[in-house]
Amino acid sequence: MVVGCPGNPLSILDGIFMAIKDDIDCYPHPSKGATTWFHEVRPVRKDAVCVSRLRKCGVIFVGKANMHELGMGTTGNNPNYGTARNPHAPERYTGGSSSGPAEIIASGLCSAALGTDGGGSIRIPSSLCGVVGLKTTYGRIDMTG
């Protein structure tokens, strides 16, 4: 059996489209943290551990998702790159700093996305957009990158 050939998927995630929050490294794309200067002082030299592992599972990354600037807010409002809007009610915020990933999933553009959560940044936007957001136990997942 040859792994990765047609009819022999790499994993259950093989071929799944995913977006990545803009503070997670995905080489060669810059991690801007939804600000205008962060990528200039912190270049991306390799994938974050989570991105690398998902690539090995066959995930197809479609792009970086917007977020609250530097993850420092609960609305998702971003004056630099625009504010992610709730696809169910465009006049409303998505909430949280992982606002872009929640919007992308709720819009049906991807079936999954990667975000980061230090105080509700995944859980708030997922609940406001009607999707499921999971936060792992701190230290359970390698956070390098």
C-alpha atoms as one frame of an Amber mdcrd trajectory, in Angstrom:
protein
   0.000   0.000   0.000   1.409   3.373  -1.049   0.457   6.227   1.258  -0.618
   9.521  -0.308  -1.664   8.131  -3.688  -5.206   8.374  -5.075  -7.425   6.100
  -3.031  -4.869   5.993  -0.197  -5.220   9.176   1.851  -2.441  10.345   4.150
  -4.946  10.730   7.002  -8.554  11.604   7.679  -7.542  15.255   7.108  -6.050
  14.653   3.649  -7.402  17.276   1.228  -9.206  19.360   3.874  -8.970  23.133
   3.297  -7.879  25.132   6.334  -7.131  28.795   7.039  -4.587  29.984   9.596
  -4.882  32.882  12.006  -2.360  35.586  11.131  -0.251  35.036  14.266   0.678
  31.432  13.376   3.760  30.820  11.222   3.175  29.235   7.815   6.356  29.439
   5.757   6.949  31.395   3.513   4.046  33.716   4.369   4.642  36.493   6.911
   2.937  36.397  10.300   1.716  39.953  10.715  -0.407  39.545  13.838  -2.896
  41.843  12.042  -0.639  44.816  12.652   1.423  46.802  10.163   4.931  46.229
  11.558   5.171  42.813  13.295   6.302  40.891  10.195   9.220  43.297   9.793
  10.718  42.512  13.201   9.860  38.786  13.271  10.483  37.019   9.956   8.998
  33.538   9.367  11.781  31.007   8.824   9.744  27.787   9.112   6.258  26.457
   9.817   4.802  26.462  13.302   4.792  22.949  14.776   1.000  22.662  14.381
   1.207  23.726  10.708   4.010  21.263  10.004   2.061  18.393  11.554  -1.095
  19.270   9.634   0.841  19.467   6.342   2.063  15.911   6.972  -1.591  14.870
   7.359  -2.413  16.285   3.916  -4.171  19.503   4.977  -4.314  22.177   2.262
  -3.728  25.662   3.684  -5.654  28.323   1.774  -4.416  31.473   3.476  -3.953
  33.611   6.544  -7.054  34.788   8.395  -7.546  38.236   9.866  -7.651  38.805
  13.607  -7.896  41.492  16.267  -4.615  43.430  16.170  -1.962  41.439  18.073
  -4.773  39.370  19.617  -5.383  42.122  22.149  -9.147  42.423  22.084 -12.466
  40.628  22.120 -14.272  42.233  19.172 -12.154  41.278  16.161 -12.136  44.941
  15.147  -9.033  45.679  13.061  -8.300  49.182  11.729  -5.295  47.947   9.703
  -6.799  45.194   7.534 -10.528  45.549   8.058 -12.858  43.974  10.567 -14.096
  40.412  10.179 -17.902  40.397  10.107 -20.312  37.823  11.405 -21.599  36.008
   8.293 -25.014  35.506   9.928 -25.399  39.223  10.704 -22.821  41.348   8.797
 -23.549  44.425  10.912 -22.153  42.542  13.939 -18.663  41.598  15.019 -17.445
  38.018  15.082 -15.857  38.566  18.488 -12.519  37.426  19.879  -9.109  37.751
  18.340  -9.575  34.627  16.163 -12.333  36.506  14.344 -11.122  35.653  10.828
 -10.956  31.875  11.342 -14.477  31.836  12.831 -15.854  33.938   9.965 -14.215
  31.704   7.348 -15.673  28.532   8.844 -19.145  30.028   9.416 -19.150  31.323
   5.813 -18.470  27.814   4.530 -15.173  28.719   2.856 -13.246  26.130   4.901
 -14.361  23.307   7.127 -11.651  24.089   9.706  -9.174  26.795  10.683  -6.331
  27.268  13.148  -6.571  29.946  15.788  -4.937  30.808  19.082  -6.662  31.288
  22.435  -5.173  32.959  25.469  -8.403  34.134  27.052 -11.355  33.270  24.841
  -9.948  34.169  21.428 -11.248  30.956  19.837 -14.218  30.276  22.072 -15.835
  33.740  21.802 -15.891  34.054  17.987 -16.891  30.437  17.450 -19.874  30.831
  19.767 -20.930  34.138  18.170 -20.634  32.660  14.657 -22.370  29.371  15.434
 -19.392  27.053  14.925 -17.377  24.821  17.246 -14.130  26.137  18.709 -11.772
  23.968  20.708  -9.013  25.118  23.032  -6.441  22.566  24.122  -5.051  22.397
  27.628  -2.177  24.850  28.020   1.119  23.103  27.305  -0.521  20.095  25.625
   0.381  21.321  22.133   3.821  22.629  21.170   3.365  26.384  20.610   6.615
  26.990  18.700   5.913  29.319  15.787
